[in-house]
Amino acid sequence: MVKLGSAGMLPGVLARPGRFGKDVGATLWLLGPMLLVLAPHALRLPMWISLSWLAFALLGLVAARTGRQPVGRHLKTLLALAGVAGVLLQYGTVIGPSGGVALLAFLSGAKLLETNGTRDRLGLLFIGCFLLVAQFLEGQSLFTAAYMTGAALTLVAGMIATQRPAPPWRPTFALAARLMAQALPLALLVFLLFPRLGGPLWHLPQPVATHSGLSERMSPGDISVLILSDELAFRAEFDGPVPPAPQRYWRGPVLWDYDGHTWHTDPAPRADRLEATGLGQPLRYNLTLEPNQQRWLPLLGLPTHLPELPGNPTRLGVDLQWQAREPITRRLRYEVEAYAEYRLENRSGDGSPTPALRERALALPMGGNPRSREIARAWRETAANDAAIVALALTLFRTQAFFYTLTPPRLGAWAVDDFLFESRRGFCEHYASTFVFLMRAAGVPARVVTGYQGGELNPLGNYFIVRGRDAHAWAEVWLDGQGWVRVDPTGAVAPSRVERGVEAALPPGEQPGGEFAAAWLRPLHLGWDLVNNRWNLWVLGYNQERQHQFLARLSPLMARWQGMAWALGLGATVLLLVVCVAILPRTARHDPASREYLRFCRTLAHRGIARGAAEAPEDYARRATGWLPDLGRDIQYITRLYLTCRYGPGGEDDLSALRRAITGFPPRLRRRNPTQPL
């Protein structure tokens, strides 16, 4: 039996405010889950909110220890109003993913100053559930999901502990784990069948988890800094033959304009149409792009058609730069069919580039870099054609003492002259920029193209991982009869950069990662990347389209919303029935103590003392003793043994004693007339 307190209430369940000071354990069961839930938010919240919450938690512990609230009612009100005012000043609003979460975090701390009973604790733990869900608005990685699952387990354990006096932590967490496991099938069913939203959750802008160092501007040193980043840019999976590394140029921003130091771009002049011809057989690949706050999208080859991005129209420029109307703020997955080899032409009637494109592809700032301009003029006078000028420039890079390095010296005002004749040390952006400058000075239309080159194959999943360190810059020149032709001057200085990646081209002391770490950690990195890729595809990427494809494979009827509704309702009903059957109390045939006690009850029933359907064992024992006072001691003994075995810590010895007592219970009893008074 559960012993009642002096006020007739279960201790620790409906405790009076005066007893709060003795319940430090209940306060710790509250603070632990809330701290776990708020810890990730603390990285983004203002420092004053985090410090205020910790101060409130300390005051709550003091109140639990001493039994006296250190903060009065009026001061509590002032603190709450000050917190609301602070959030308004900090964010300008108390609505939305930033201001709303900040206000909820502050008020959850203020609530600790008046958490005196079970209802208050449960309410605060439910607020923790809202803060838990809000964390997924900031990040949805596999690590975040695993951490939040652990935090949810502590929240459920805290709710259980709130209902029990001095609960031990191990059984409490075990029960919380069982409850969450019972809810898992229903959660999976809802995930698979509930109609997916067409846009971001609640139509709130999703935060960007990554950023890209490639933009529509490039200065010397930009890409060399990005090379040090191991940040994921995108993953690509080929459906069929994989193009070799020298063909895996993932096209990004095309840079036309040069001010003497920085290359940049604006939308290229429009032509009547993009004139391009694919060569050979097209290839197909799926690309999963990480959010990067840029409008350009990576593209390999000449696409046969452009995939549609829901809610974000795209266009393909005449320079083969693929751009979206809005920045990429969430993970995208699209499939492309494209020609790895192609001829790109935007011609006028005489076979040359359109006048607008030609003028822009030859533009250079006035003055500056005289030595580079002089060598370009010499090439123009001696070379037979534009292709010969390209060959002369590549021969210069290939035969002279140029070096591929991440740590080039700083260039002066005449950057091209300083690099070409003085330092001769640089990265891909130095070589691409210098090459295009020389081509334009020699009268050859040219432009800089940035993007990614190569990528690391993950053999566990048979897909390529393209990271920040794969960023690259190359050039395109216009040659008569060929159109725009890709030329990579970095390949003339460091051919291994194109064939085997940046690690193979850099000097030993400039490797982005240590050789020892790469040797023994690479399998772990690839395995973890595979797990993350599957998480992104099948959990985060389970959108309307993938849900429709999955359900259509099961049944065409389930691909419609009516079929989804019926399947969801029927599946939920079946699962709930299974759970109800699983958690129902064990019947007598499954419980030895109950089975023996029923035998005892049948013995008494044969003598006219039947047990009522809702009659407790103690009440039944008292009534039976009233009718059979000479056997009252035996009846009370059997009842106590049954309660010990059924609800208490009884073991096999108690069960054997119960069995012997019931077996030895007198088989013949003098029947008493129920109407006869005692």
C-alpha positions as CSV (number, residue, x, y, z in Angstrom):
1,M,0.0,0.0,0.0
2,V,1.0,3.6,-0.6
3,K,1.3,5.5,2.6
4,L,-0.4,8.9,2.6
5,G,1.1,12.0,4.1
6,S,-0.3,14.0,7.0
7,A,-2.4,16.1,4.7
8,G,-3.9,13.0,3.0
9,M,-1.8,13.5,-0.2
10,L,0.8,11.4,-1.9
11,P,4.2,12.7,-0.8
12,G,6.1,14.4,-3.6
13,V,3.1,14.5,-5.9
14,L,0.9,17.2,-4.5
15,A,3.2,18.7,-1.9
16,R,2.3,21.9,-0.2
17,P,4.4,25.0,-0.8
18,G,5.8,24.8,2.7
19,R,7.4,21.5,1.9
20,F,9.2,22.8,-1.2
21,G,12.3,23.6,0.7
22,K,12.8,19.9,1.5
23,D,12.5,18.8,-2.1
24,V,15.9,19.5,-3.6
25,G,15.8,16.3,-5.5
26,A,12.7,17.3,-7.4
27,T,14.4,20.6,-8.3
28,L,17.4,18.8,-9.7
29,W,15.1,16.5,-11.7
30,L,13.7,19.7,-13.2
31,L,17.0,21.6,-13.8
32,G,18.9,18.7,-15.4
33,P,16.5,18.3,-18.4
34,M,16.1,22.0,-18.9
35,L,19.9,22.6,-18.9
36,L,20.3,19.9,-21.6
37,V,17.6,21.4,-23.7
38,L,18.9,25.0,-23.4
39,A,22.6,24.2,-23.9
40,P,22.5,24.3,-27.7
41,H,20.4,27.5,-27.6
42,A,23.0,29.2,-25.4
43,L,25.4,29.3,-28.3
44,R,23.0,31.8,-30.1
45,L,21.3,33.5,-27.2
46,P,22.6,36.8,-25.8
47,M,24.9,36.3,-22.9
48,W,22.6,38.2,-20.5
49,I,19.8,35.6,-21.1
50,S,22.1,32.7,-20.3
51,L,23.5,34.3,-17.2
52,S,20.0,35.3,-16.0
53,W,18.8,31.7,-16.4
54,L,21.7,30.3,-14.4
55,A,21.0,32.9,-11.7
56,F,17.4,31.9,-11.6
57,A,18.4,28.2,-11.3
58,L,20.7,29.0,-8.3
59,L,17.9,30.9,-6.6
60,G,15.5,28.0,-7.2
61,L,18.0,25.7,-5.5
62,V,18.4,28.0,-2.6
63,A,14.6,28.0,-2.2
64,A,14.5,24.2,-2.3
65,R,17.2,24.0,0.3
66,T,16.0,26.6,2.8
67,G,12.2,26.4,2.2
68,R,12.1,30.2,1.7
69,Q,11.7,32.1,-1.5
70,P,14.6,34.7,-1.8
71,V,12.6,36.8,-4.4
72,G,9.3,38.5,-3.6
73,R,6.3,38.6,-5.8
74,H,6.8,42.2,-7.0
75,L,10.4,41.6,-7.8
76,K,9.5,38.6,-9.8
77,T,7.1,40.7,-11.9
78,L,9.7,43.3,-12.5
79,L,12.2,40.7,-13.6
80,A,9.8,39.2,-16.0
81,L,8.9,42.6,-17.6
82,A,12.6,43.4,-17.8
83,G,13.2,40.2,-19.7
84,V,10.5,41.0,-22.2
85,A,11.8,44.5,-22.7
86,G,15.3,43.2,-23.1
87,V,14.2,40.7,-25.8
88,L,12.4,43.5,-27.6
89,L,15.4,45.7,-27.6
90,Q,17.7,42.9,-28.7
91,Y,15.6,41.4,-31.5
92,G,12.9,44.0,-32.2
93,T,10.2,41.4,-31.8
94,V,9.1,38.6,-29.5
95,I,7.7,36.6,-32.4
96,G,9.6,34.3,-34.7
97,P,12.4,31.8,-34.4
98,S,14.9,34.2,-32.8
99,G,12.9,36.6,-30.6
100,G,10.3,33.9,-29.6
101,V,12.9,31.4,-28.6
102,A,14.9,34.0,-26.6
103,L,11.8,35.1,-24.7
104,L,10.7,31.5,-24.0
105,A,14.2,30.7,-22.7
106,F,14.2,33.7,-20.4
107,L,10.7,33.1,-19.0
108,S,11.5,29.4,-18.4
109,G,14.3,30.6,-16.1
110,A,12.0,33.1,-14.4
111,K,9.5,30.4,-13.8
112,L,12.1,28.6,-11.6
113,L,11.4,31.3,-9.0
114,E,7.9,30.1,-8.4
115,T,8.0,26.3,-9.1
116,N,6.5,25.1,-5.9
117,G,4.4,22.0,-6.9
118,T,3.9,19.2,-9.4
119,R,1.8,21.3,-11.7
120,D,4.5,24.0,-12.0
121,R,7.2,21.5,-12.6
122,L,5.2,19.7,-15.3
123,G,4.4,23.0,-17.0
124,L,8.0,23.9,-17.1
125,L,9.0,20.6,-18.5
126,F,6.4,21.0,-21.2
127,I,8.0,24.4,-22.1
128,G,11.2,22.4,-22.4
129,C,9.5,20.3,-25.1
130,F,8.8,23.5,-27.1
131,L,12.4,24.6,-26.7
132,L,13.5,21.1,-27.8
133,V,11.5,21.4,-31.1
134,A,12.8,25.0,-31.6
135,Q,16.3,23.6,-31.8
136,F,15.5,21.8,-35.0
137,L,14.8,25.2,-36.6
138,E,18.5,25.9,-36.2
139,G,20.0,22.6,-37.2
140,Q,18.8,19.2,-38.4
141,S,22.0,17.2,-38.6
142,L,22.3,13.7,-37.4
143,F,24.4,14.8,-34.4
144,T,21.7,17.4,-33.5
145,A,19.0,14.7,-33.7
146,A,21.0,12.3,-31.5
147,Y,21.6,15.0,-28.9
148,M,17.9,16.1,-28.9
149,T,16.8,12.5,-28.5
150,G,18.9,12.3,-25.3
151,A,17.5,15.6,-24.2
152,A,13.9,14.3,-24.8
153,L,14.7,11.2,-22.8
154,T,15.7,13.4,-19.8
155,L,12.5,15.4,-20.2
156,V,10.3,12.3,-20.1
157,A,12.3,11.0,-17.1
158,G,11.8,14.4,-15.4
159,M,8.0,14.1,-15.9
160,I,8.0,10.6,-14.4
161,A,10.1,11.7,-11.5
162,T,7.8,14.6,-10.8
163,Q,5.0,12.0,-10.1
164,R,7.0,9.9,-7.7
165,P,8.5,10.5,-4.2
166,A,12.3,10.3,-4.3
167,P,12.6,8.3,-7.5
168,P,15.8,6.3,-8.2
169,W,17.4,7.5,-11.4
170,R,18.0,4.1,-13.1
171,P,14.4,2.7,-13.1
172,T,13.1,6.2,-13.9
173,F,15.3,6.4,-17.1
174,A,14.4,2.8,-17.9
175,L,10.7,3.6,-17.8
176,A,11.2,6.8,-19.9
177,A,13.1,4.8,-22.5
178,R,10.3,2.2,-22.7
179,L,7.7,4.9,-23.2
180,M,9.7,6.5,-26.0
181,A,10.2,3.1,-27.6
182,Q,6.5,2.4,-27.5
183,A,5.9,5.8,-29.2
184,L,8.5,5.1,-31.9
185,P,6.3,3.0,-34.3
186,L,3.6,5.6,-34.3
187,A,6.2,8.4,-34.9
188,L,7.6,6.4,-37.9
189,L,4.1,5.9,-39.3
190,V,3.3,9.6,-39.1
191,F,6.7,10.4,-40.7
192,L,6.0,8.2,-43.6
193,L,2.3,8.9,-44.3
194,F,1.6,12.4,-43.0
195,P,1.5,14.8,-46.0
196,R,4.7,16.6,-46.3
197,L,4.9,20.4,-46.4
198,G,5.7,22.0,-49.7
199,G,8.0,24.7,-48.2
200,P,10.0,25.3,-45.0
201,L,8.5,24.5,-41.7
202,W,5.8,27.2,-40.8
203,H,7.2,29.1,-43.8
204,L,10.0,30.5,-41.7
205,P,13.3,31.2,-43.4
206,Q,15.7,28.3,-42.6
207,P,19.1,29.1,-41.2
208,V,22.1,28.4,-43.3
209,A,24.3,25.7,-41.8
210,T,27.2,26.3,-44.1
211,H,28.8,29.1,-46.1
212,S,30.7,29.0,-49.4
213,G,33.9,30.8,-50.0
214,L,33.1,31.0,-53.7
215,S,31.2,34.1,-54.7
216,E,30.8,36.4,-57.6
217,R,34.1,38.1,-56.7
218,M,37.7,36.8,-56.7
219,S,40.9,38.4,-55.5
220,P,44.3,36.9,-55.1
221,G,44.3,34.6,-52.1
222,D,40.5,34.1,-51.9
223,I,40.5,30.5,-53.1
224,S,43.8,29.6,-51.4
225,V,42.1,30.4,-48.0
226,L,39.1,28.3,-49.0
227,I,41.4,25.4,-49.7
228,L,42.1,25.1,-45.9
229,S,38.4,24.4,-45.3
230,D,37.2,20.9,-45.1
231,E,33.6,22.1,-45.3
232,L,31.2,20.1,-47.4
233,A,30.0,21.9,-50.6
234,F,28.0,19.1,-52.3
235,R,27.8,15.4,-53.0
236,A,27.5,14.0,-56.5
237,E,26.4,10.5,-57.5
238,F,26.7,9.4,-61.1
239,D,24.2,7.1,-62.8
240,G,26.5,5.2,-65.2
241,P,30.1,5.9,-66.3
242,V,32.0,8.4,-64.2
243,P,33.9,11.0,-66.1
244,P,37.7,11.1,-65.4
245,A,39.1,13.8,-63.1
246,P,40.3,16.1,-65.9
247,Q,36.6,16.4,-67.0
248,R,35.1,16.9,-63.6
249,Y,35.0,20.7,-63.6
250,W,32.0,21.8,-61.6
251,R,31.1,25.2,-63.1
252,G,30.2,28.1,-60.8
253,P,30.4,31.9,-61.2
254,V,31.8,33.2,-64.4
255,L,33.8,36.4,-63.9
256,W,34.0,38.9,-66.7
257,D,35.1,42.2,-65.2
258,Y,38.5,43.2,-63.8
259,D,39.5,46.4,-62.0
260,G,43.2,45.6,-61.6
261,H,42.9,43.6,-58.4
262,T,39.5,41.9,-58.2
263,W,37.5,39.9,-60.8
264,H,33.8,40.2,-60.5
265,T,30.7,39.8,-62.5
266,D,27.2,41.0,-63.2
267,P,24.7,39.2,-65.3
268,A,26.2,38.5,-68.7
269,P,24.8,40.3,-71.8
270,R,21.9,38.3,-73.2
271,A,22.1,36.7,-76.6
272,D,19.2,35.6,-78.7
273,R,19.8,32.1,-77.4
274,L,22.5,29.9,-75.9
275,E,24.2,28.3,-78.8
276,A,25.8,25.0,-77.6
277,T,26.3,21.5,-79.0
278,G,26.8,18.4,-77.0
279,L,29.5,15.9,-78.0
280,G,29.3,12.2,-77.3
281,Q,26.8,10.6,-75.0
282,P,25.3,12.5,-72.1
283,L,25.9,11.5,-68.5
284,R,23.5,11.6,-65.6
285,Y,24.2,12.5,-62.0
286,N,22.4,13.5,-58.8
287,L,23.8,16.4,-56.9
288,T,23.0,17.2,-53.2
289,L,23.9,20.9,-52.6
290,E,24.5,22.2,-49.1
291,P,23.0,25.7,-48.3
292,N,25.5,28.4,-49.1
293,Q,23.5,31.7,-49.4
294,Q,24.7,32.0,-53.0
295,R,22.4,32.1,-56.1
296,W,24.6,30.1,-58.4
297,L,24.4,26.3,-58.7
298,P,27.2,23.8,-59.6
299,L,26.9,22.4,-63.0
300,L,29.0,19.7,-64.7
301,G,28.8,19.9,-68.5
302,L,26.1,21.1,-70.9
303,P,22.6,20.2,-69.6
304,T,20.1,18.7,-71.9
305,H,17.4,20.4,-69.7
306,L,17.4,22.1,-66.4
307,P,15.6,20.5,-63.4
308,E,13.0,22.6,-61.6
309,L,13.7,23.9,-58.1
310,P,10.4,24.2,-56.1
311,G,9.7,27.8,-55.4
312,N,13.0,29.1,-56.8
313,P,13.0,29.6,-60.6
314,T,16.4,29.3,-62.3
315,R,18.0,30.5,-65.6
316,L,21.0,29.4,-67.6
317,G,23.1,32.3,-68.8
318,V,24.8,32.6,-72.2
319,D,28.1,32.0,-70.3
320,L,26.7,28.6,-69.0
321,Q,26.3,30.0,-65.5
322,W,23.3,28.5,-63.8
323,Q,21.6,30.9,-61.4
324,A,18.6,30.8,-59.1
325,R,16.4,33.7,-58.4
326,E,16.8,33.4,-54.6
327,P,19.8,32.4,-52.6
328,I,20.2,28.8,-51.6
329,T,19.1,28.6,-48.0
330,R,18.3,25.0,-47.7
331,R,19.7,21.7,-48.9
332,L,18.8,20.9,-52.5
333,R,18.9,17.7,-54.5
334,Y,18.5,17.7,-58.2
335,E,19.2,15.4,-61.1
336,V,21.0,16.6,-64.3
337,E,21.5,15.0,-67.7
338,A,24.4,16.8,-69.4
339,Y,27.2,16.4,-72.0
340,A,30.6,16.3,-70.4
341,E,32.1,17.4,-73.8
342,Y,30.4,20.2,-75.6
343,R,31.0,23.2,-77.9
344,L,29.8,26.5,-76.5
345,E,29.3,29.3,-79.0
346,N,27.5,32.6,-79.0
347,R,28.3,33.8,-82.5
348,S,27.4,36.7,-84.8
349,G,27.2,36.4,-88.5
350,D,30.9,36.3,-89.1
351,G,31.6,33.5,-86.7
352,S,33.1,35.7,-83.9
353,P,31.4,36.3,-80.5
354,T,28.5,38.6,-80.4
355,P,29.8,42.2,-80.2
356,A,28.6,42.7,-76.6
357,L,30.3,39.5,-75.4
358,R,33.5,40.2,-77.4
359,E,33.8,43.7,-76.0
360,R,33.3,42.5,-72.4
361,A,35.8,39.6,-72.9
362,L,38.6,42.0,-74.0
363,A,38.1,44.8,-71.5
364,L,41.0,45.7,-69.2
365,P,41.6,48.7,-66.9
366,M,43.4,51.6,-68.3
367,G,47.2,51.6,-67.6
368,G,49.1,49.3,-65.2
369,N,51.1,46.1,-65.6
370,P,53.2,47.4,-68.5
371,R,55.6,44.5,-68.7
372,S,52.7,42.0,-69.0
373,R,51.1,44.1,-71.7
374,E,54.4,44.2,-73.6
375,I,54.9,40.4,-73.6
376,A,51.2,40.0,-74.8
377,R,51.8,42.4,-77.7
378,A,54.9,40.5,-78.6
379,W,52.9,37.3,-78.8
380,R,50.2,39.0,-80.9
381,E,52.9,40.1,-83.4
382,T,54.6,36.7,-83.7
383,A,51.9,34.1,-83.3
384,A,50.0,32.8,-86.2
385,N,46.6,32.7,-84.5
386,D,44.9,32.9,-81.2
387,A,45.5,29.2,-80.4
388,A,49.2,29.8,-80.8
389,I,49.0,32.7,-78.3
390,V,47.3,30.3,-75.8
391,A,50.1,27.8,-76.4
392,L,52.8,30.4,-75.8
393,A,51.2,31.4,-72.4
394,L,51.0,27.8,-71.3
395,T,54.6,27.2,-72.3
396,L,55.7,30.2,-70.2
397,F,54.0,28.7,-67.1
398,R,55.2,25.2,-67.9
399,T,58.9,26.0,-68.6
400,Q,59.7,28.9,-66.3
401,A,60.2,28.6,-62.5
402,F,56.6,29.0,-61.4
403,F,55.5,27.4,-58.1
404,Y,52.1,26.2,-56.9
405,T,51.7,27.3,-53.2
406,L,49.1,28.3,-50.6
407,T,51.4,31.0,-49.2
408,P,52.4,33.4,-52.0
409,P,53.9,36.7,-51.2
410,R,51.7,39.8,-51.2
411,L,51.3,41.5,-54.6
412,G,51.6,45.2,-55.2
413,A,49.4,47.7,-57.2
414,W,50.5,46.0,-60.5
415,A,49.5,42.6,-59.4
416,V,50.0,40.8,-62.7
417,D,53.5,42.2,-63.2
418,D,54.5,41.4,-59.7
419,F,53.3,37.8,-60.0
420,L,54.6,37.1,-63.6
421,F,58.0,38.6,-63.2
422,E,58.8,38.7,-59.5
423,S,57.2,36.3,-57.1
424,R,56.1,33.5,-59.5
425,R,54.4,31.8,-56.6
426,G,50.7,31.5,-56.4
427,F,47.5,29.5,-56.3
428,C,44.9,28.7,-59.0
429,E,43.4,32.2,-58.8
430,H,46.8,33.8,-59.5
431,Y,47.4,31.7,-62.6
432,A,43.8,32.0,-63.9
433,S,43.8,35.8,-63.4
434,T,47.2,36.3,-65.0
435,F,46.4,34.1,-67.9
436,V,43.1,35.9,-68.7
437,F,44.9,39.3,-68.4
438,L,47.5,38.2,-70.9
439,M,44.9,36.8,-73.3
440,R,42.9,40.0,-73.3
441,A,46.1,42.1,-73.7
442,A,46.9,40.0,-76.7
443,G,43.5,40.5,-78.2
444,V,42.1,37.0,-77.4
445,P,38.6,37.1,-75.7
446,A,38.9,35.4,-72.4
447,R,37.1,35.1,-69.0
448,V,37.7,33.6,-65.6
449,V,35.5,30.7,-64.4
450,T,35.4,29.6,-60.8
451,G,33.9,26.4,-59.3
452,Y,35.2,23.1,-58.1
453,Q,37.4,20.5,-59.7
454,G,37.6,16.8,-58.9
455,G,36.2,15.6,-55.6
456,E,36.9,12.6,-53.4
457,L,35.2,9.2,-54.1
458,N,33.5,7.6,-51.2
459,P,33.7,3.9,-52.1
460,L,31.3,3.0,-49.3
461,G,28.4,4.8,-51.1
462,N,29.9,5.2,-54.6
463,Y,29.5,8.9,-54.7
464,F,31.8,11.9,-54.8
465,I,32.4,14.3,-51.9
466,V,33.2,17.9,-53.0
467,R,34.5,20.1,-50.3
468,G,35.9,23.6,-49.9
469,R,39.4,22.4,-50.6
470,D,38.3,21.4,-54.1
471,A,37.5,25.0,-55.1
472,H,39.3,26.0,-58.3
473,A,39.6,28.7,-60.9
474,W,40.4,28.3,-64.6
475,A,40.0,30.2,-67.8
476,E,37.9,30.1,-71.0
477,V,39.1,31.6,-74.3
478,W,37.4,32.1,-77.6
479,L,39.0,30.3,-80.5
480,D,37.7,30.6,-84.1
481,G,35.9,27.5,-85.1
482,Q,35.8,26.1,-81.6
483,G,33.9,28.7,-79.6
484,W,34.7,29.0,-75.9
485,V,37.4,26.6,-74.9
486,R,38.4,25.7,-71.3
487,V,42.1,26.3,-70.5
488,D,43.5,25.5,-67.0
489,P,46.8,27.3,-66.6
490,T,47.2,25.7,-63.2
491,G,47.5,22.3,-65.0
492,A,50.6,23.6,-66.8
493,V,52.3,24.4,-63.5
494,A,51.0,21.5,-61.3
495,P,49.4,18.8,-63.5
496,S,48.8,16.6,-60.4
497,R,46.3,19.2,-59.2
498,V,43.9,18.3,-62.0
499,E,44.6,14.6,-62.0
500,R,44.8,13.8,-58.3
501,G,43.5,16.8,-56.3
502,V,45.0,19.7,-54.4
503,E,46.8,17.5,-51.8
504,A,49.0,15.9,-54.5
505,A,50.0,19.3,-55.9
506,L,51.0,21.2,-52.8
507,P,54.4,21.0,-51.2
508,P,54.7,18.6,-48.2
509,G,54.6,21.4,-45.6
510,E,51.4,22.9,-47.0
511,Q,49.0,19.9,-46.9
512,P,45.5,20.9,-45.8
513,G,45.4,17.9,-43.4
514,G,48.2,15.9,-41.8
515,E,49.3,12.8,-43.6
516,F,49.1,10.7,-40.5
517,A,45.6,11.8,-39.7
518,A,44.5,11.2,-43.3
519,A,45.9,7.7,-43.3
520,W,44.1,6.2,-40.3
521,L,41.1,8.6,-40.0
522,R,40.0,8.5,-43.7
523,P,37.9,5.3,-43.4
524,L,36.1,6.8,-40.3
525,H,35.5,10.1,-42.2
526,L,34.1,8.3,-45.2
527,G,31.9,6.1,-43.0
528,W,30.5,9.1,-41.1
529,D,29.9,10.9,-44.3
530,L,28.0,8.0,-45.7
531,V,25.7,7.9,-42.6
532,N,25.2,11.7,-42.9
533,N,24.4,11.4,-46.6
534,R,21.8,8.7,-45.9
535,W,20.3,10.8,-43.2
536,N,20.1,13.8,-45.6
537,L,18.5,11.7,-48.3
538,W,16.0,9.6,-46.4
539,V,15.1,11.8,-43.4
540,L,15.7,15.5,-44.2
541,G,15.2,14.9,-47.9
542,Y,11.9,13.1,-47.5
543,N,9.9,15.8,-49.2
544,Q,6.6,15.7,-51.2
545,E,8.2,14.2,-54.3
546,R,10.1,11.4,-52.4
547,Q,7.0,10.6,-50.3
548,H,4.9,10.3,-53.5
549,Q,7.5,8.1,-55.1
550,F,7.7,5.9,-52.0
551,L,4.0,5.5,-51.5
552,A,3.4,4.9,-55.3
553,R,5.7,1.9,-55.2
554,L,3.6,0.5,-52.3
555,S,0.2,1.2,-53.9
556,P,-1.0,3.7,-56.5
557,L,-3.9,4.5,-54.1
558,M,-1.6,5.5,-51.3
559,A,0.0,8.2,-53.5
560,R,-3.2,10.2,-53.2
561,W,-4.1,12.1,-50.1
562,Q,-7.3,10.0,-49.5
563,G,-5.2,6.9,-49.5
564,M,-2.6,8.4,-47.2
565,A,-5.4,9.4,-44.8
566,W,-6.9,5.9,-44.7
567,A,-3.5,4.3,-44.3
568,L,-2.5,6.7,-41.6
569,G,-5.7,6.2,-39.7
570,L,-5.8,2.4,-40.0
571,G,-2.1,2.1,-39.1
572,A,-2.4,4.4,-36.1
573,T,-5.4,2.4,-34.9
574,V,-3.6,-0.9,-35.2
575,L,-0.5,0.4,-33.5
576,L,-2.5,1.9,-30.6
577,L,-4.3,-1.4,-30.1
578,V,-1.0,-3.3,-30.0
579,V,0.4,-0.9,-27.5
580,C,-2.7,-1.1,-25.4
581,V,-2.6,-4.9,-25.3
582,A,1.1,-4.8,-24.5
583,I,0.7,-2.4,-21.6
584,L,-2.4,-3.9,-20.0
585,P,-1.9,-5.5,-16.6
586,R,-1.0,-9.1,-16.7
587,T,-3.9,-11.5,-16.3
588,A,-4.0,-14.2,-13.7
589,R,-2.8,-16.9,-16.0
590,H,0.4,-15.0,-16.6
591,D,1.0,-14.1,-13.0
592,P,1.6,-16.9,-10.4
593,A,0.6,-14.8,-7.4
594,S,-2.7,-13.8,-9.1
595,R,-3.4,-17.3,-10.1
596,E,-3.0,-18.6,-6.5
597,Y,-5.0,-15.7,-5.1
598,L,-7.9,-16.5,-7.5
599,R,-7.9,-20.1,-6.2
600,F,-8.2,-18.6,-2.7
601,C,-11.1,-16.4,-3.8
602,R,-12.9,-19.3,-5.4
603,T,-12.6,-21.3,-2.2
604,L,-14.3,-18.4,-0.3
605,A,-16.9,-17.9,-3.0
606,H,-17.9,-21.6,-2.7
607,R,-18.8,-20.8,0.9
608,G,-20.9,-17.8,-0.1
609,I,-18.3,-15.0,0.3
610,A,-17.7,-13.9,-3.3
611,R,-15.3,-11.0,-4.0
612,G,-16.8,-8.0,-5.7
613,A,-15.5,-6.8,-9.1
614,A,-14.0,-3.6,-7.7
615,E,-13.2,-4.9,-4.2
616,A,-9.7,-4.4,-3.1
617,P,-7.9,-7.4,-1.5
618,E,-7.7,-5.7,1.9
619,D,-11.4,-4.8,1.9
620,Y,-12.3,-8.4,0.8
621,A,-10.1,-9.8,3.6
622,R,-11.9,-7.6,6.2
623,R,-15.3,-8.7,5.0
624,A,-14.4,-12.4,4.9
625,T,-12.9,-12.1,8.4
626,G,-16.2,-10.7,9.6
627,W,-18.0,-13.7,8.2
628,L,-15.3,-16.2,9.3
629,P,-13.7,-14.8,12.4
630,D,-12.2,-18.1,13.4
631,L,-10.2,-18.1,10.1
632,G,-9.4,-14.4,10.1
633,R,-5.7,-14.8,10.9
634,D,-5.3,-17.2,7.9
635,I,-7.2,-14.9,5.6
636,Q,-5.1,-11.8,6.6
637,Y,-1.9,-13.8,6.3
638,I,-2.8,-15.0,2.8
639,T,-3.8,-11.5,1.7
640,R,-0.5,-10.0,3.0
641,L,1.5,-12.6,1.1
642,Y,-0.4,-12.0,-2.1
643,L,0.1,-8.2,-1.9
644,T,3.8,-8.7,-1.2
645,C,4.2,-11.1,-4.2
646,R,2.0,-9.1,-6.6
647,Y,2.9,-5.5,-5.8
648,G,5.9,-5.6,-3.4
649,P,9.4,-7.0,-3.4
650,G,8.3,-10.6,-2.9
651,G,10.5,-13.4,-4.2
652,E,10.2,-17.1,-4.8
653,D,10.1,-17.8,-1.0
654,D,7.1,-15.6,-0.5
655,L,5.4,-17.2,-3.5
656,S,6.0,-20.7,-2.1
657,A,4.7,-19.6,1.2
658,L,1.6,-18.2,-0.5
659,R,1.0,-21.4,-2.4
660,R,1.4,-23.5,0.8
661,A,-1.0,-21.3,2.8
662,I,-3.7,-21.4,0.2
663,T,-3.3,-25.2,-0.3
664,G,-3.6,-25.7,3.5
665,F,-6.5,-23.4,3.8
666,P,-9.4,-25.5,5.4
667,P,-11.4,-27.1,2.5
668,R,-14.6,-27.4,4.6
669,L,-16.0,-24.2,6.2
670,R,-19.2,-23.8,8.1
671,R,-21.4,-21.8,5.8
672,R,-22.9,-18.7,7.4
673,N,-26.2,-17.2,6.4
674,P,-25.3,-13.8,4.9
675,T,-28.5,-12.3,6.3
676,Q,-27.6,-13.4,9.9
677,P,-26.0,-10.5,11.8
678,L,-22.6,-11.0,13.4
